[in-house]
C-alpha cells in the first residue's frame, strides 16, 4: 500500500502552527475511511500501518477492532507452537540446525482465510514444550525447556497480534515445563508441571498482561505434572485437569482443581479426567474432550461425560491439541494423521459446533509438524 502523491494523510505544511486536519482518504469522511480500512485483511496490516501516521493511528485505536467486527471483517487466528516437519526441510536447513536442538517455532493458521504463515519477529529461540495462551490480542509464550540445556525456563514473550510486535515480559517466579496453562478472567494462569529435577509441582501463578506482573497463587492440594489447563464456567475460573505426582510417574489422576479468584482458594472436582489420550477444550463454558471414539462433554461429577459429536476422522489417538475459535462456533484440533508412514504428517480438523461435522485441513508440508500448544485470537 502506498500513499498517492499529495493525497492520503499528508499534513499541511504551515509555519509552525497547528497542523490542519487531513482526511484519512481524500474526499471521504473519516468514519467511512475507517470502515474501509477495517476491511483490509489482517495479513496486510503491517503494510497498512506503514502508509502514514493517520492510518497507523486509526489501526491502533481501540475502536478499530469494533469497526472490523461491525464490518464482518473479523479473522480467527490459531497460534501454534510447532516442531518443524523434518521431511519438509531442505538439506541446507538441516545443515544449519544446531546440534540436538529440534526446530520449534510459532506458526499461524488463519481459520477465516485458510492462510498459513510463520510469525515474523518471534523470539529467535522458542523454548521447547513452551505453552501459549491468549488474552484479547496478546499471545504469550511461557516456560518450556531451553533447547540447548533441556532445563525448564521461566521466560515469557508476548505478541500483540493486532500490531505484530513482540516484547519480552516479566518471567514466572519459577521455571517449569509440562504445566497447565490457560486464560481466565483476563489473566493467564499456570499451574503444576515439573522443575529441572523432574519433580512434579503444585505451585501456581497468574499473569496480568496489562500490568506485566505475576501474582503468586496458593498451592494446589497436590502435585500435577503434565496436567491440562482451561477456563470454564463463565470464563473467569481456571481449571487444572489431571496430572500425576512425582511418586506416580505416568499415573494420571481422574480429578481436577479449579481456582476461585474471589476466595483465592482451590476447589476439587472429581471424575473430570477423560482417557489419557484426550485433548481438552472449553466450548461456551462447557468442558469438552476429544478422545478415541467421540467428542465428549463433562456434565458434572454425578453424571460424568456424554457424547456431543463424532471423533475427528483420521486423527491418531494421543496426538491432539484443541482450541475454540469464533466465540464457540468452531473447535480447531491439531494432530497426527493415523496410518501415515512414520507418523510425522500432521493436519488440522475443524469442528462445526452447530452442524456437528468435521472438515479436514491439510497444511503445506512446512506446517505439518507436531503441535505442542495452541491459542486463538480474533482480530
TAWO-V276217 format. One record per helix or strand of 3 or more residues. SS is the DSSP state (H for helix, E for strand). FROM is the first residue (numbers start at 1). TO is the last residue. If there is no record, write none. Layout:
{{SS | FROM | TO} {SS | FROM | TO}}
//
This chain:
{{H | 30 | 38} {H | 42 | 49} {H | 53 | 60} {H | 62 | 70} {E | 76 | 83} {H | 86 | 88} {H | 91 | 96} {E | 104 | 110} {E | 116 | 118} {E | 131 | 135} {E | 138 | 142} {E | 156 | 160} {E | 165 | 168} {E | 180 | 184} {E | 187 | 191} {E | 204 | 208} {E | 213 | 217} {E | 228 | 232} {E | 237 | 241} {H | 246 | 248} {E | 256 | 260} {E | 265 | 269} {E | 279 | 283} {E | 286 | 290} {E | 294 | 298} {E | 305 | 310} {E | 321 | 325} {H | 326 | 328} {E | 330 | 337} {H | 341 | 343} {E | 346 | 352} {E | 357 | 361} {H | 365 | 367} {E | 371 | 378}}
//
